[in-house]
Structures are given as C-alpha cells and as structure tokens.
Amino acid sequence: MTIRDVFEHPENFNFNVDRLGECMIENPVKTTNYVEDGDRTLIAHDLAYICKMHERGAAPSFEKTGPHAKIFHDPAWSRAAIVTCGGLCPGLNDVIKGIVQCLWFDYGVRHIFGVRYGLEGFIPKYGHEPMILDPEVVDDIHQEGGTILGSSRGGQDTAEIVSTLSRLNINMLFCIGGDGTLRAARDIAEEAKRRQLKISVVGVPKTIDNDLAFIGRSFGFETAVYATGTVITAAHTEAKGAHNGIGLVKLMGRDSGFIAAYACLANSVVNMCLIPEFPFELEGEHGVLTALERRFGIGKTHAVIVVAEGAGQNLIQDGDVRKDASGNVLKKDIGEFLKRKIEEHFDSKGQDVTVKYFDPSYSIRSVPAQGTDAILCYMLARGAVHAALAGRTNCVVGKCADVFMLVPISLATIERQKVDVHDALWQSVVDVTRQGEYMGYEPLVSR
C-alpha cells in the first residue's frame, strides 16, 4: 500500500481519529477559538484533485486540533506521561517543555511524569525511575540539545507497558518519536482499548529525515538543514584549497534525501547531490566518477559532493545486512565507499585528487532547535495536549499548510515520505548543482 493509493482511493481508508468517549467537562482554557467537532482540513490543495474528490462524494480530510469547549479528561484527576524514543533530534526538549507548560498552565494538570530512556522506562526490570516534571524543571531545557528524559531504540512488551500505565493511573501518554515509536504508540492505544482503559495516546512526530507521511514538515528537520551550512562551507573551503580538491559530505537520510536536498539549496556551493530516491552509477556515461572528470575537464579545479547516508547502497557489495535495535537496516558507509572509489579511480588515471571527507551526522542531530523550528515544536506540543484532553487517541499531530491537525497513526506510518524526483524540489537541486550536465543528462555548458 502506498500514499498514492490513499489519494486515489480514499474510500478505502479511515481518516477519523479514535475517541475515548463523549466530552462532557467544561474546558478551563477560556478562548473564543474553540475547535468544533466538525472542523477539518483537506489533505490536498490541488483544485483538480479536490474537484475529482467532490465528484466521487469523498474529499479526504483530517480533524483540526485545538482547545475544545468540552473535554473528556478531568484535569484535576489527570496524570500524564511523556516519553522520547529513537535517535536524538533537535527540538526534543522544546516539545517536552511545550507539553508540560500547556498541561500545567492551560489545564492545571499537576501530575506529569517523564519516562526515562524510551520505552524501557515502562518496564520495571530496567529500574529507570520516572522524572517528575513541572515548569521549573523544564524552564531552560530548550537551550540544550538531546532530551532530558534520555532515549533508547527497540520495542518493549506492549502488555507490560499498558500494565505500568494502568498501575500508575496514567490517562494521557505523549509519545515523541518516529515511525517505530508511533507504531508502538498505536499498539499501546489498541491494547488499552482492549482492556477498556481510558488512556489517550497521542504522538508528536520526531523524524530528522522528514519521512513521515501526511504530517507535513517534522520538527528538527529545519534545524538539521541549518546545521549543515558550516559543514558544507568547510568542505567547499577544503576542496578549493587543493588542486582537484573534492569535499565529500555525508548527511543523514536513510531512505529519504530531504536533508541532503534542502542543504544543497540552502548552501549553493554543492556540485553533486546524491540521494536514495535517485539511483546513481559510479562509472559509465552517467556515473559519478565520469561527472567529476567532466567538471575538471572544463577547467574547474574543485568539487563538492553531498551524499545522503542511504544513497548508493546497491553499489556496496561487501558486508552482511545488519539491523539496529528498532529493526531498521543499518546502512553501509556510502561516504567512505565513495572516498575510496574516487581516489582509486583518479589514481588509476595518474591524476592527483585530494578528497576531504566530512561525516557530521551526530553533531547535526544533537544541537538545540532554532528559530521557526523551535516554534513548530511548541505548536505541535500544544496540539497534542489539546487532543489528549479531548479524549483523542491513537493519533499523531501534523501540520497541513497553516493548520495543525490529527492524523491516525496507521496513516502517518503507511509509507515513508520521500523526495519526488519529478517535483520542483529535486529539479531545483539539479539546477543549482548543475549535476544534470556533469552526469551527462544535459548538455554541458562551460560557465
């Protein structure tokens, strides 16, 4: 099943978020901007597509998130838990702080627990004592990278997690993580429902690769692109410092090349961008090595290459397939592979090149969120709290245009979002790098 199937046959999918029951409690948040039950936002903005859906009598949409006039959970009796899972990402602390502040100041929830080291924190045998959270504890955590709660990869027993939630009388769980975390959140919500426990399980999408479906841009992604700037500039400086110098930068992006693509547009000194969505060759008319020869052949004395970690995996034959604790296939090191192949190729031709290799992955993902990215963190956190208090569950907060909405987890994790190589984003990358010319897909113009 693919995202295209969802768009083409929306009648086969459920766009409605699960609810724990009727909202009967007056909301302590006093505002004139309450969200009504029927407030929804379309998942597509193309007029032709909307007209097509109207003809079918089905225009798929998601529920808007925000404060409701009536809520499901009584704040005075509520106990909330927050957990961060998977790899680090800019903005984790911002989301934690936003959830705590909204629960505390808007709704008056006074029992907020931070679950330590991901899903392990729910399992008694690990002995991870929860952190008691309040506005004082989270006051300045947004200035730090990482997460004050710690994190871990890998699943844990769902039944045991729900038993812990039940034992501690938790009625709201906020799961901050990527597709693996959200699938675990879905399982927790379904197990709680099976036990007839009224627990709101709401996700906040954390994926530095920006690869979750239907949720718009995920937090941390924009900061990651910012952080690539100094690295790419350094690679460019090193490349220009030697005759036939090559600056090679590997960026994060296991299956989706958004960071690499956006980084090349944000710092337009890159001459070649390699991503998983656009397979490339090493040799031959359209190969990377031939492209470097063409660039040097027109009198250029340096080159900068940006490669996403998941690109070119089919070219690396050595090594067994390995997986991390979350079940993700560990990518083979395309950066080291390219460096070796480039050096071997030009050495065989008797041509000197100097390759400087940069791998800033961990330094990029561990920085604090910046600017509008930090704002997005707070808005997603706020949307998650409003959804949970209103008894929504088994959902994740996303953003479509300027509207924050609730997406069923089953749809958010249906397929990884990927760069469309036929769309304006990738064409812009090809234009700014000129790699279409260097790789032999377009006429080479010396300029």
Secondary structure by P-SEA (a helix, b strand, c coil): ccaaaaaacccccccbbbbcccccccccccccccccccbbbbccccaaaaaaaaaacbbbbbbbbccccccccccccbbbbbbbbccccccaaaaaaaaaaaacccccccbbbbbccccccccccccbbbbbbccccccccccccccccccccccccaaaaaaaaaaacccbbbbbccaaaaaaaaaaaaaaaaaccbbbbbbccccccccccccccccaaaaaaaaaaaaaaaaaaaaaccccbbbbbbbcccccaaaaaaaaaacccccccccccbbbbccccccaaaaaaaaaaacccbbbbbbccccccccccccccccccccccccccaaaaaaaaaaaaaaaacbbbbbbbbbaaaaaaaccccaaaaaaaaaaaaaaaaaaaaccccbbbbbcccbbbbbccccccccccccccccaaaaaaaaaacccccccccccccc
